[in-house]
């Protein structure tokens, strides 16, 4: 079993920056990929970025060049550095840990609001 807990959300002005953190615990050695998703009101949850144990990362087109995902070697901490934030980045951000036994372990989410 793997548990994940997000932190770092909040209110930020357009153009500002914010760093989200995701702490994984439990059987972290079974994690092969960590993901950040987001869900805005009235919209479907979408993948923002993911990273695997080799450090290879992927990003949604809407955040390329503005967001950076990183993780420590053990993958028990994953971060999402968000810069040049826009109002359309407002959403609940979720961390998800994917494990080798096929489980998808979601956190409870953290709210990010971009507004002046």
C-alpha positions as CSV (number, residue, x, y, z in Angstrom):
1,X,0.0,0.0,0.0
2,X,1.1,3.5,-0.8
3,X,-0.3,6.7,0.6
4,X,0.2,10.2,-0.9
5,X,-0.4,13.6,0.7
6,X,-0.3,16.9,-1.2
7,X,0.6,20.3,0.2
8,X,1.6,23.7,-0.9
9,X,-1.6,25.0,-2.6
10,X,-2.9,28.5,-2.0
11,X,-3.8,31.8,-3.6
12,X,-1.4,33.5,-5.9
13,X,-1.6,36.4,-8.3
14,X,-1.3,35.9,-12.1
15,X,2.3,35.7,-13.1
16,X,3.3,34.3,-9.7
17,X,4.9,31.1,-8.7
18,X,3.9,28.2,-6.3
19,X,5.5,24.9,-5.4
20,X,3.4,21.9,-4.7
21,X,4.7,18.9,-2.7
22,X,3.6,15.3,-2.6
23,X,4.8,13.0,0.2
24,X,4.5,9.3,-0.5
25,X,4.7,6.7,2.3
26,X,4.2,3.0,2.7
27,X,5.7,0.6,0.1
28,X,7.4,3.4,-1.9
29,X,9.8,0.9,-3.5
30,X,6.8,-0.3,-5.6
31,X,6.3,3.2,-7.1
32,X,7.4,3.5,-10.7
33,X,5.8,6.7,-11.7
34,X,4.4,9.8,-9.9
35,X,1.9,12.1,-11.5
36,X,0.3,15.5,-10.9
37,X,-3.3,15.9,-12.1
38,X,-5.7,18.8,-11.8
39,X,-9.4,19.4,-12.0
40,X,-11.0,22.7,-12.5
41,X,-14.7,23.3,-11.6
42,X,-16.9,21.8,-14.2
43,X,-14.1,20.1,-16.1
44,X,-12.6,16.7,-16.2
45,X,-9.5,15.8,-14.3
46,X,-6.4,16.1,-16.5
47,X,-2.8,15.0,-16.4
48,X,-0.4,17.9,-15.8
49,X,2.9,16.1,-15.5
50,X,4.4,12.8,-14.7
51,X,7.9,11.5,-13.8
52,X,9.3,8.0,-13.6
53,X,12.2,6.5,-11.6
54,X,14.7,7.3,-14.4
55,X,13.8,10.9,-14.1
56,X,12.0,11.1,-17.5
57,X,9.2,13.6,-17.3
58,X,6.2,14.5,-19.5
59,X,4.0,17.6,-19.5
60,X,0.7,18.7,-20.8
61,X,1.0,21.2,-23.6
62,X,-0.8,23.8,-21.5
63,X,2.0,23.9,-18.9
64,X,5.2,23.2,-20.9
65,X,7.8,25.8,-20.2
66,X,6.0,27.0,-17.0
67,X,5.8,23.9,-14.8
68,X,8.6,21.6,-13.7
69,X,8.1,18.2,-12.0
70,X,10.9,16.7,-9.9
71,X,11.3,13.8,-7.5
72,X,14.0,12.6,-5.1
73,X,15.7,9.3,-5.8
74,X,13.5,7.3,-3.5
75,X,10.3,8.8,-5.1
76,X,8.9,9.6,-1.7
77,X,8.9,13.3,-2.4
78,X,7.6,14.7,-5.7
79,X,7.3,18.4,-6.4
80,X,5.6,20.6,-9.0
81,X,7.2,24.0,-9.4
82,X,4.7,26.2,-11.1
83,X,5.7,29.6,-12.6
84,X,4.0,32.2,-14.8
85,X,0.7,31.1,-13.3
86,X,-2.5,32.0,-15.2
87,X,-6.1,32.2,-13.9
88,X,-6.8,29.1,-16.0
89,X,-4.4,27.1,-13.8
90,X,-6.9,27.4,-11.0
91,X,-7.9,23.9,-10.0
92,X,-7.6,21.2,-7.3
93,X,-4.2,19.6,-7.9
94,X,-3.9,15.9,-7.1
95,X,-0.8,13.7,-6.8
96,X,-1.0,10.0,-7.8
97,X,1.5,7.2,-7.3
98,X,1.5,4.4,-9.8
99,X,2.8,1.1,-8.5
100,X,4.1,-2.1,-10.0
101,X,1.1,-4.1,-8.8
102,X,-1.2,-2.0,-10.9
103,X,-2.5,0.3,-8.2
104,X,-3.2,4.0,-8.7
105,X,-2.9,5.8,-5.3
106,X,-4.5,9.2,-5.2
107,X,-4.1,12.0,-2.7
108,X,-6.9,14.2,-1.4
109,X,-5.8,17.2,-3.5
110,X,-4.7,20.8,-2.8
111,X,-6.4,23.9,-4.1
112,X,-4.5,26.3,-6.3
113,X,-6.3,29.6,-7.0
114,X,-4.7,32.1,-9.4
115,X,-6.5,35.5,-9.1
116,X,-5.7,39.2,-8.6
